[in-house]
Amino acid sequence: MWQNKKYQHLAIGLIVMGLTLITYAFDYRTEKIFNAVRGLQLIGTISLFYGIKKQQQVHKQHFVGIWLCTSAVSLLVFSAVSFFFLEAMFSWWDFASAFFSLLGCLLATAAIAFGMIVIYKSHIEAMAVNTSALSANERTAIRNPFEQQEKPPAYVAPTSEQLSVSVQS
């Protein structure tokens, strides 16, 4: 589907951020929690974009991990609001509006979960590649200074026959 994982991650990050920004349309009773989630998701999305644009792969997994954590919090809040909506705000007299609002919230939750799964799979692949590359480097270049590689030759003190003294005047 997507040939370049970088663009795939950028698109997923933008979609999840957009779904988090849609929460401005929710009820005023959930405004405080969604303000915190929006800020957290913004930080996570910025860290994802920075991690994707980094040229060196050393710390890229950490930035993607930050995005995964913030998206997990967004997913949890979306799920909780969906259940809260079922309990408190679902109105039978305006069934169509309430049903489509609930359906939109559940679809947003599913979209966030799907994006997290896709990025998590590529995150695991990248970690496996970097771990194997690091272990190859460890075998060739990095040595433990406290580990003895080979014993040095034993020191033998010279005897008097082996010493030759020359005196020049």
N, C-alpha and C positions, 0 to 999 in steps of 0.2 A: 504494500500500500504506500508507505512512505519510504523513499529511498534513502533519505538522509535523516539520521536520528536527531541531529541538532535541530532541524526544523520541526520535527515531530515534537520534541520536548518544548520548544518555544510555543508551538500551537497549543499544546496541552496546558502549559502554564498560563497562557492568555485566556483560554476557555475557563479554567478553574477560577482565575481572578475575575473574569466577567460574571461567572455564576455567583461569586461572593459579592460582587457589587450590586447584583440584582436584589440583594436583601434590603436595599433601601425602600423597596415597595412593600415590605412586610409590615405587620401591625406595630403600633407604637409600644406595645408591651414587651416586644423582643428587641427594642432599639439598643439598649445598653449592651447586651451580649453580642449583638451583631456589630456594633462599633468596635469592640475589642477584636472580634474575629476578622473584620475587614483589615484592621491595622496589622494583625499578625499575618494574614495571608499576603498582604502587600510586601511585608518584609521577606516572607518565604519566596514569593515570586521574584523579587529582586535578586535574592541569593541564588535562585535557580538560573536566572539569566546570566548572572556573573559567572556561575560555575560552568555554564554551557560555553560562554565566550572565552573562558580561560584556555590558553594554548597548552599549558602543561597539565597533565592528567593527575598530578600528585594529589591535590586536595579537591578535585572535582566531586568526588563521592561525598565529601562533607557538606558541600553546598546543596547537592541534590538531597541529601539526608535531612537538611534543614527544611527544604520544601516539602518533603514527605511528612515530616512531623507537623508542620503547620497545616498541611492539607488534611491530615488525620484529625486535627482539632476542628477544622471546618466541617469535615464529614460528620463528626460526632455532634456538633451543634446543629447541623442541618437535620440529622436524624432525630435529635431531641425535639426540635421545633416541629417536625412533622407529627410526632406523637402528641406534643402539646396541642397542636392544631386539631388533631382528632378528638382530643378530650374536651377542650374548652371553646374553640372558635368555630367548630363545624356547625353550620346552621341548616336546618332542614327546610326552612321556608325559602332560602335562596340556594337550592341544591346545586344548580349548575355552576354558579360562581365559586362556591365552596369546594366542589369536586375538582374543578380545574385548577384552583389554587393549591389544593393538596397534591394533585397530580404533578403540577409544576415543581413543587418542593421535592417530591419523591424522584422525579426525573433528574433534577439538579443533583440530588444525593447520589443517584446511580452514575451520572456523568463524572462527578468528582471521584467516585470509587474506581471507575474504569480508567480514568487518567492516572490515578495512583498506581493501579496494577501495571499499566504499560510502562510507566517510568521506573517502578520498582524492579520489573524484570530486566530492563536495560541497566539499572543500577547494580544488580547482582552480577550480570555479565561483565560489567566494567570492573567490578571488584575482583572477580575471578581472574581476569586478564592482568590487572595490576598486581595481584598477589603472586601469580606465576612469574611475572616479570621481575618482581622484587626477590622472589626466592632464587631465580637464576642469577641475579646480580649478587645476592648474598653468597652464593656458592663460588662465584669467581672473584669478586672484588672486596667484599666486606669480610674481614676476619676479626674474631674476638681477640683482643690483645691479652686476655688472661688465659686463653687456651694455648697450651704448648703444642706447637705444630710438630717439631722434631727436636730431639735432644741435641744440644751443642756438644762438640767433642770434649771429652774430659781433659782437664788441664794436667799436664805432667810436668813437674818441676825438673829443670835440668840438673844433672849430676855434675860432679867436678870433672869427670872425663869429657863431658860434652862442652865444657866451657873452654874457650881459648882466649888467653889474655895476651895482648901484644902491648908492649910498652915501647913507646917511641920517645926518643929524647931529642 
